[in-house]
Amino acid sequence: MTERSGQKLRFGVIGCGAIGPTHAGAIAQIKDAELVAVADVNADRAREMAEKFGVGKVYSSDQDLLSDGEIDAVCLCTPSGMHADGAVAALLAGKHVIVEKPMEISLEACDRMIAAEDSTGKKLAIISQHRFDAATLLVKEAIDSGKLGSLVLADATVKWWRTQEYYDSGDWRGTWAMDGGGALMNQGVHTVDLLQWLAGGVSSLFAYTRTAAHERIEVEDIAVAALRFENGAVGTLTATTAAYEGFPVRIDLYGTEGTAVLEGDRLKTLKFKTGEEFHGEAAAAHALSVASGGTASVKNQAAVRLETNTAVADPGAVWGDAHRAQIEDFIAAIRTGGKPLIDGRAGKRPLEIILGAYRSSRTGQPVTIR
Ligand SMILES: NC(=O)c1ccc[n+]([C@@H]2O[C@H](COP(=O)([O-])OP(=O)(O)OC[C@H]3O[C@@H](n4cnc5c(N)ncnc54)[C@H](O)[C@@H]3O)[C@@H](O)[C@H]2O)c1
């Protein structure tokens, strides 16, 4: 055991904007955790969040929070291009760190974070909460157990809608320097991660990107790519914030022995050549029942609440409810000395694909990822 065995793990949240309260709310639901401090350079936001969650300590800078010896772990909820500086500082200050997605906006920045993770021995986890959805875990198990056969085709679409006001709402949004990209980097990273985790890694791709439906943004609002996976399967990826007025994310996986389709947080279809099949509500209910009572690997990790996908047009609505499950996985890694499901190296993988897609679009050439 590590970290004040027998006592709750004490968290601080840095960044009290759109996603900070989701971390605070998730921590509040975890018996083994306690939120003791929040920090934001915007004092009103920090105070408001502290009041809402009954938090005693309010800091106006991340550095002040990091010097607080009472804090064991921090959730880093700052703009994407600030993640490496924040995470490295936190790890060097002796804190475990859970960082919002995307891990960072360049591979060099990710490597700095991994180096600090390695040298300090503190835990680093990168949010990709949909890996913990019951439906995702059920499909992962169907693939890993061989039930779906060998994967031949995998398609993913993120057809969301973001208003111009959304991009205008923060000076970092839609910029290369801090958002690091658009529909693919910001909104699509969840789905890129699920796709590469389920389908087994992308080996090469060819992509086109456009900025077509918004003004005053530097980054793409449409990205499409053709993919080749490490096992030889092929697939497609579409990510956009220009699809009025937003549709649930969808991932279709076709194997030699069956088909799995995820829509939002739900299992839409799971169908095997053996004749076993689940569709629509029955599929969602099946995922839930397996998650709450079924096989060990699913049961142990699943977030058992499945919701309709609300983030398709509302940036303030967090898609799903799996932050709690991921923070629990992070705490378990701290308590047991194990690895969180998405450590620094795992968090970097979707970035390799996204940055590869940008390179392909810029050069007009296919790009090798691995
Ligand atoms: N997992 C998800 O579903 C999800 C959803 C939304 C956002 N995010 C990610 O969360 C991160 C934050 O996004 P957001 O939409 O909450 O942004 P936001 O702009 O609403 O909030 C960011 C906050 O960080 C604060 N901040 C900036 N620099 C700081 C510093 N040095 N110290 C302390 N606070 C600082 C800002 O004042 C702001 O309040 C991004 O990386 C984004 O991609 C993830």
Ligand as a Chemical Component Dictionary entry (heavy atoms), coordinates in Angstrom:
data_LIG
# 
_chem_comp.id                   LIG 
_chem_comp.type                 NON-POLYMER 
_chem_comp.pdbx_formal_charge   0 
_chem_comp.three_letter_code    LIG 
# 
loop_
_chem_comp_atom.comp_id 
_chem_comp_atom.atom_id 
_chem_comp_atom.alt_atom_id 
_chem_comp_atom.type_symbol 
_chem_comp_atom.charge 
_chem_comp_atom.model_Cartn_x 
_chem_comp_atom.model_Cartn_y 
_chem_comp_atom.model_Cartn_z 
_chem_comp_atom.pdbx_ordinal 
LIG N1  N1  N 0  -13.537 14.484 -21.067 1  
LIG C1  C1  C 0  -14.440 15.298 -21.583 2  
LIG O1  O1  O 0  -15.550 14.852 -21.951 3  
LIG C2  C2  C 0  -14.119 16.759 -21.739 4  
LIG C3  C3  C 0  -15.136 17.695 -21.930 5  
LIG C4  C4  C 0  -14.801 19.054 -22.014 6  
LIG C5  C5  C 0  -13.466 19.454 -21.961 7  
LIG N2  N2  N 1  -12.480 18.518 -21.807 8  
LIG C6  C6  C 0  -11.047 18.926 -21.758 9  
LIG O2  O2  O 0  -10.813 19.613 -20.533 10 
LIG C7  C7  C 0  -9.843  20.658 -20.723 11 
LIG C8  C8  C 0  -10.479 21.984 -20.277 12 
LIG O3  O3  O 0  -11.585 22.255 -21.124 13 
LIG P1  P1  P 0  -12.806 23.182 -20.634 14 
LIG O4  O4  O 0  -13.824 23.087 -21.704 15 
LIG O5  O5  O -1 -13.151 22.875 -19.225 16 
LIG O6  O6  O 0  -12.084 24.622 -20.716 17 
LIG P2  P2  P 0  -12.525 25.957 -19.984 18 
LIG O7  O7  O 0  -11.870 27.064 -20.726 19 
LIG O8  O8  O 0  -14.005 25.979 -19.770 20 
LIG O9  O9  O 0  -11.840 25.790 -18.535 21 
LIG C9  C9  C 0  -10.444 25.804 -18.342 22 
LIG C10 C10 C 0  -10.173 26.530 -17.029 23 
LIG O10 O10 O 0  -8.776  26.485 -16.728 24 
LIG C11 C11 C 0  -8.422  27.716 -16.098 25 
LIG N3  N3  N 0  -6.976  27.909 -16.173 26 
LIG C12 C12 C 0  -6.211  28.260 -17.222 27 
LIG N4  N4  N 0  -4.911  28.307 -16.849 28 
LIG C13 C13 C 0  -4.852  27.942 -15.544 29 
LIG C14 C14 C 0  -3.797  27.794 -14.605 30 
LIG N5  N5  N 0  -2.512  28.011 -14.929 31 
LIG N6  N6  N 0  -4.108  27.428 -13.335 32 
LIG C15 C15 C 0  -5.392  27.213 -12.978 33 
LIG N7  N7  N 0  -6.430  27.344 -13.832 34 
LIG C16 C16 C 0  -6.168  27.698 -15.102 35 
LIG C17 C17 C 0  -9.235  28.746 -16.894 36 
LIG O11 O11 O 0  -9.361  29.970 -16.195 37 
LIG C18 C18 C 0  -10.573 28.020 -17.066 38 
LIG O12 O12 O 0  -11.479 28.297 -16.007 39 
LIG C19 C19 C 0  -9.484  20.640 -22.215 40 
LIG O13 O13 O 0  -8.281  19.937 -22.368 41 
LIG C20 C20 C 0  -10.643 19.895 -22.862 42 
LIG O14 O14 O 0  -10.266 19.210 -24.048 43 
LIG C21 C21 C 0  -12.791 17.202 -21.686 44 
# 
loop_
_chem_comp_bond.comp_id 
_chem_comp_bond.atom_id_1 
_chem_comp_bond.atom_id_2 
_chem_comp_bond.value_order 
_chem_comp_bond.pdbx_ordinal 
LIG N1  C1  SING 1  
LIG C1  O1  DOUB 2  
LIG C1  C2  SING 3  
LIG C2  C3  SING 4  
LIG C2  C21 DOUB 5  
LIG C3  C4  DOUB 6  
LIG C4  C5  SING 7  
LIG C5  N2  DOUB 8  
LIG N2  C6  SING 9  
LIG N2  C21 SING 10 
LIG C6  O2  SING 11 
LIG C6  C20 SING 12 
LIG O2  C7  SING 13 
LIG C7  C8  SING 14 
LIG C7  C19 SING 15 
LIG C8  O3  SING 16 
LIG O3  P1  SING 17 
LIG P1  O4  DOUB 18 
LIG P1  O5  SING 19 
LIG P1  O6  SING 20 
LIG O6  P2  SING 21 
LIG P2  O7  DOUB 22 
LIG P2  O8  SING 23 
LIG P2  O9  SING 24 
LIG O9  C9  SING 25 
LIG C9  C10 SING 26 
LIG C10 O10 SING 27 
LIG C10 C18 SING 28 
LIG O10 C11 SING 29 
LIG C11 N3  SING 30 
LIG C11 C17 SING 31 
LIG N3  C12 SING 32 
LIG N3  C16 SING 33 
LIG C12 N4  DOUB 34 
LIG N4  C13 SING 35 
LIG C13 C14 SING 36 
LIG C13 C16 DOUB 37 
LIG C14 N5  SING 38 
LIG C14 N6  DOUB 39 
LIG N6  C15 SING 40 
LIG C15 N7  DOUB 41 
LIG N7  C16 SING 42 
LIG C17 O11 SING 43 
LIG C17 C18 SING 44 
LIG C18 O12 SING 45 
LIG C19 O13 SING 46 
LIG C19 C20 SING 47 
LIG C20 O14 SING 48 
# 
